[in-house]
Amino acid sequence: MGHVSKRLYSSASKLAVSTSRLKQFPPKEAILVPDSGKPNFFDPELWAALQPPPTSALTAFAHRIGLANVLSSADVVRRACTHKSFLNLHAKYYPSSPTPPTNANLATLGNSLMGLFASEHLHAAYPHLPTRVLKAAVSAHVGPLTCASVAQEMGAVPLLRWHRQPTTPMSPALLHSDALASIPRAITALVYQEISLQSARKFVQSFFLSRQVDLRSMIRFRDPKRALIETVEKFGRERPKSRLLKETGRYSNSPVFVVGIFSGQDKLGEGFGSSLKMAEYRAAEDSLHRLYLTRTPDHLLQVPSSTFPFKQGNIYKTGLEVPYTPGVLGEAEILYASSGRSNIVAPKRPTLEEIEARREGLDV
Amino acid sequence: MLKPRLSLWFTRSYATRIAEKPAARFPDPLLNAPNVAVKTLKDENLTFIHRPPPTAPSPHSTTLAPASPLLKSPTPSNKHAPMPPFLRPSAYNAAPLRMSDKDIEQLRKLRLSNPEKHSRAKLAKLFKCTPNFVSKIAALPRPKRKEFARKMEAEHDTVREQWGEKKATFVAIKQKRREFW
């Protein structure tokens, strides 16, 4: 057996190519020697990447994630696992075959749906979270990296069909995680299409929103004391003042200070540190964490999309499915380090003269 | 052989009762816990006693029982209630009186006309306020602020180049430690 055929068999077994579905194995491209004297370039890995995943693997995947009634046929699953970057590769090597359906539209729809469900869930769960932090929390729950992790946990990695694309002047590079992330999004869109919005929300809830995300460690501040002063002013309370609660070993090489920040008689937060400044910094952070991470209890958590009907059909029909009480709206955000236009440098737009000069330059 | 003339050598003229310092005894924190939550389940004959450590901030805050006093009504101020001491001695000074509009206008004029001559510190001393207050009400336009920052950085760089290896290392360690606050 030549080294090419050895690589072919090892690649086929590694990448789960179903040889039973093929008309002929080894394929014609691997063994054919052209008469014209041109050298025969055959890449086993490339050939294996072009083959569709076997039906058994696709059906097993649908059953594994509990959506066998939604992903009714293997073709639907195959479509959900094909990224749009695969089309170029397929057209290059099999130009006469029909183009395989991809998950591009489904992934876009599913991404919007997941963004909707995550935003409303997190906003209802943490009503006092500022916008910038809410966006980061939504990314942590349903962002591209999380979607790629979930796809790996589901076992969709050997089913993915894609083609790596390097950075071009018009587009950034396509990475494996981006292609993998399209699979759960496509599945969300399929659940929405086949059943209803509520079922799609249940799917996103069970796979994404039930994940443990430590928001406390994610929230960092550039200047927590300043942010706290502005926040307390927004709430109309007395100016915060730092007080020393406990200390030990002040002149030793390992002191510990516990500082509390008070607004009048109320302790907003406390923090410890090896210096007074460090303890005060941590106390300011703790005060803001206590405010931002105030969570709605699960039995009181209600999201607006729960008012849509369960059954398929017109979602705008009158009559609520579930009685809905809107949640508490948090206090308005402070300006400092909010998701405003600070630190955004817009590209300079050309003036009218410059546009005309460019046009004249082209004409001349 | 030397006889102590003054009582330089401190000699006891009595015998001690105990040879060693007695072992330190600390009060049992479980007995004197200020925030004790006791819940008894009579039918299962169980008692739950929750004694949170005194300086651990509560990580759980719900909308029904928020940990932040900003989400609850403020406690009525009581001037005679004992409070822990302020962190810094300057907090005991009275807050400065509100500056008049005339003074603010003059401060702004001086600062914006010649920021090098009329520095924040000098203006703060003159008008009896803080340098941060001067920055807030008489902020320089952005290009000038950047120019100042660049000049400062250049001056500091010349000083930093004169540091030895050890000093540079220690300063770098301090900066890294600051990142972990």
Chai-1 contact restraints between the chains, C-beta under 6 A:
chainA,res_idxA,chainB,res_idxB,connection_type,confidence,min_distance_angstrom,max_distance_angstrom,comment,restraint_id
A,F235,B,L70,contact,1.0,0.0,6.0,A-B,restraint_1
A,S242,B,L87,contact,1.0,0.0,6.0,A-B,restraint_2
A,R243,B,P84,contact,1.0,0.0,6.0,A-B,restraint_3
A,R243,B,F86,contact,1.0,0.0,6.0,A-B,restraint_4
A,L244,B,P84,contact,1.0,0.0,6.0,A-B,restraint_5
A,L244,B,P85,contact,1.0,0.0,6.0,A-B,restraint_6
A,L244,B,L87,contact,1.0,0.0,6.0,A-B,restraint_7
A,L245,B,P84,contact,1.0,0.0,6.0,A-B,restraint_8
A,V258,B,T55,contact,1.0,0.0,6.0,A-B,restraint_9
A,V259,B,L87,contact,1.0,0.0,6.0,A-B,restraint_10
A,G264,B,S77,contact,1.0,0.0,6.0,A-B,restraint_11
A,Q265,B,T75,contact,1.0,0.0,6.0,A-B,restraint_12
A,D266,B,P69,contact,1.0,0.0,6.0,A-B,restraint_13
A,D266,B,T75,contact,1.0,0.0,6.0,A-B,restraint_14
A,E270,B,P57,contact,1.0,0.0,6.0,A-B,restraint_15
A,M278,B,W181,contact,1.0,0.0,6.0,A-B,restraint_16
A,Y281,B,W181,contact,1.0,0.0,6.0,A-B,restraint_17
A,D286,B,P57,contact,1.0,0.0,6.0,A-B,restraint_18
A,R290,B,S61,contact,1.0,0.0,6.0,A-B,restraint_19
A,R290,B,A67,contact,1.0,0.0,6.0,A-B,restraint_20
A,R290,B,S68,contact,1.0,0.0,6.0,A-B,restraint_21
A,L291,B,S68,contact,1.0,0.0,6.0,A-B,restraint_22
A,L291,B,L70,contact,1.0,0.0,6.0,A-B,restraint_23
A,L293,B,S61,contact,1.0,0.0,6.0,A-B,restraint_24
A,T294,B,S61,contact,1.0,0.0,6.0,A-B,restraint_25
A,T294,B,T63,contact,1.0,0.0,6.0,A-B,restraint_26
A,T294,B,P66,contact,1.0,0.0,6.0,A-B,restraint_27
A,R295,B,T62,contact,1.0,0.0,6.0,A-B,restraint_28
A,T296,B,T63,contact,1.0,0.0,6.0,A-B,restraint_29
A,P297,B,T62,contact,1.0,0.0,6.0,A-B,restraint_30
